[in-house]
Amino acid sequence: MERCDALVIGGGPAGSTCAGALVREGMDVLVLDRKTFPRDKVCAGWITPAVIETLRIDPADYAARRVLQPITGFRTGMIDGIEVETRYQGNVSYGIRRCEFDHFLLERSRARLRLGEPVRSIERKGRYWIVNSSVETPLLIGAGGHFCPVARMLGGPADVPESVVAAKEVEFAMDAPQQRACSVKPEMPELFFCQDLAGYGWCFRKGDHLNIGLGREDKHGLSQHLEAFCAFLRRRGKIPTDVPDAFHGHAYLLHGRSRRKLADDGVLLIGDAAGLAYPESGEGIRPAVESALLAAATIVEAEQDYRLQRLSRYEQRLQTRLGRTRRANRLPAGLQRYVGGLLLSSAWFTKHVVLDRWFLHAQQGALRAS
């Protein structure tokens, strides 16, 4: 039987960040993931300077061997509507490739790794967890994304359905003709909202790579919405006509709209496993990283007493950091299209509300890691 002080299920940004923080505190941490790394991960793939600061990443060092695309502006609007171009004085975000970013964080964590191994069983014996009949730990951290087996084990209120965001996207390396046919500027990703404001599509160029996708709170007809979005991009000459038909889907929960149980005796959920994506933009990397560090701080303070009454401080910290959100009342469809089109064609509203507040979270400083 292999033993560790903490077992993290999932090696993405949440899992690796939490593992790294605990290793720095002297804990023996094991990360288990069903995939081997580096691995492809469905994601638009951009991070804000706050993430760079919190993770203490040296941009020049990281970019020397990996993709780190500076973003200095955005082109936005509604699909088939007016486009608004917003420029900033400096870098307000960075484009990354998740296969590189996640591998970098996992290696840097210095945790022990068991990769290419799915979770087959989780048992509770006294104050210990037994995973796959081969690992024993007093502390289990669920960081396996939306379908995390630890989240499934913890469950939640059975009478409250989860409001899931569904997305489809593709990222591929463009050949020379495709690069010439792509008018999207690498430093200026393009974001276009659906007419009913229930989601948005994006087109993001990272050097030779192009990422196209669309996500919606209403998953019905997702493929049709995606096809319509791609047709819109082609009509406006933004993407090549021969984009690979290799779109992959994924799902996640928005913060404040999930009823998942985040903690129990000897167990915590972080990142997408906890349902923490920002409600307006769907971004999950920054909440994942921050939740990981808040969880680590709670674990260290608990001083090996992992009863729920000690770990519940984690949920309080999350609420303080992320706030409490409630679902906004929806306007009638016709009024939504009118109001949405009016606001999204406003340069002021686009910059100060859509971008600065919803997508960049510029109003909130970086979380300081201890």
ABEGO torsion letter per residue (X at the ends): XBBBABBBBEABAAAAAAAAAAAAAGBBBBBBBABBOBBBBBBAGBBBAAAAAAAGBBAAAAAAABBBBBBABBBBEBBGBBBBBBBBABBABBBBBAAAAAAAAAAAAGBBBBBGBBBABBBBBEABBBBGGABBBABBBBAAEAABAAAAAAEBBAABBBBBBBBBBBBBBBBAAAAAABABBAABBBBBBBAAGAEBBBBBBBEABBBBBBBBABABGAAAAAAAAAAAAAAAGABBAABBBABBBBBBBBBGABABBABBBGBBBBEAAAGABBAAAGBAAAAAAAAAAAAAAAAAAAGGBABAAAAAAAAAAAAAAAEBBBBBBBBBAAAAAAAAAAAAABAAAAAAAAAAAAAAGAABBBBBBX
